Amino acid sequence: MVPSRFARRRGHESGRAPTTVVAGYIALTKPRIIELLLITTIPTMVVAAGAWPGVWLMVVTFVGGALAAGGANAINMYVDRDIDALMERTKTRPLVTGLISPRNALIFAISLEIIAFAILWAGANLLSACLALSATLFYVFVYSLWLKRTSKQNIVIGGAAGAVPVLVGWAAVTNSLAWTPWLLFLLIFLWTPPHFWALAIRHSEEYRAANVPMLPVVVEPKKVVAAMIRYTVALVVCSVAVIPVADMGWIYGMSAVAVGAAFLWGTIALTRVNTPAAAMKLFSFSITYISVIFVALTVDVLLR
């Protein structure tokens, strides 16, 4: 369900301006990005527990993780409100339209982070709460305030924040970290550049107008695709490495190989047809890819 909903929209945006204050506050959290992040959290908890974790723990981790991610996204909108006004994809955001004031948005975002930390600490453990907070701090200070406007490596490094939810999920179950969650962290870290650069190809002129140095803006197309291929190869290798490290079976193994080959084939295809439409097809499939990977992890564990 999630991939199709993403595919119907332009990137991570709904394409519609919220018309009520409540809808505006919800939009600040970027709900569709939260959906994508949480797709990775619950399956990781299943892998950590070797079965379905307790319902209460899943609810606590889901709610705490969603609030933490939502707060981080809202702070990102606060920071980016000037460039969001210059981009077609983001011009309907509530801070651009004036539906919500910057001050109220920042108060809302910080409140979400405080509540998220308290929920995770009280309902899970301190380690998971600190990991969620670290993701927010990294996303805001390293990506939003520094790299996004200054480096073509912005999404490569900044994307680490989006990989932290798997660590949060694992820590919520075990109150520790191990090789498996770090490998899943690496998997999402490697997935992020080809995923986001596909979107950036489609919106390169908007990023150029906003003076944001996304790779497709500052590097010629064939070099962008070459970089995407390198990351996708590394991603597929990483996904296969999960099999022995996490003791996965044939369900995950076959799924990882199949969707990995399809993702790599789609990325290579951009060397022949590098158009915005082709890039958006790859972007949509990248969401299918990450969804299949984590669903396969869950099914593999539960059907042992």
Protein Blocks (a to p, Z undefined) as FASTA:
>chain_A
ZZmmmmmpghjbnhiacfbfklmmmmmnommlmmmmmmmmmmmmmmmnopacdfklmmmm
mmmmmmmmmmmmmmmmmmmmmmmmmpmklmmpfklnomacfklmmmmmmmmmmmmmmmmm
mmmcmklmmmmmmmmmmmmmmmmmmmmmmpcklmmmmmmmmmmmmmmmmmmmnopacfkl
mmmmmmmmmmmmmmmmmmmmmmmmmmmmnopacfklmpcfklmmmmmmmmmmmmmmmmmm
mmmmnopafklmmmmmmmmmmmmmmmmmmmmmccfklmmmmmmmmmmmmmmmmmmmmmmm
mmZZ
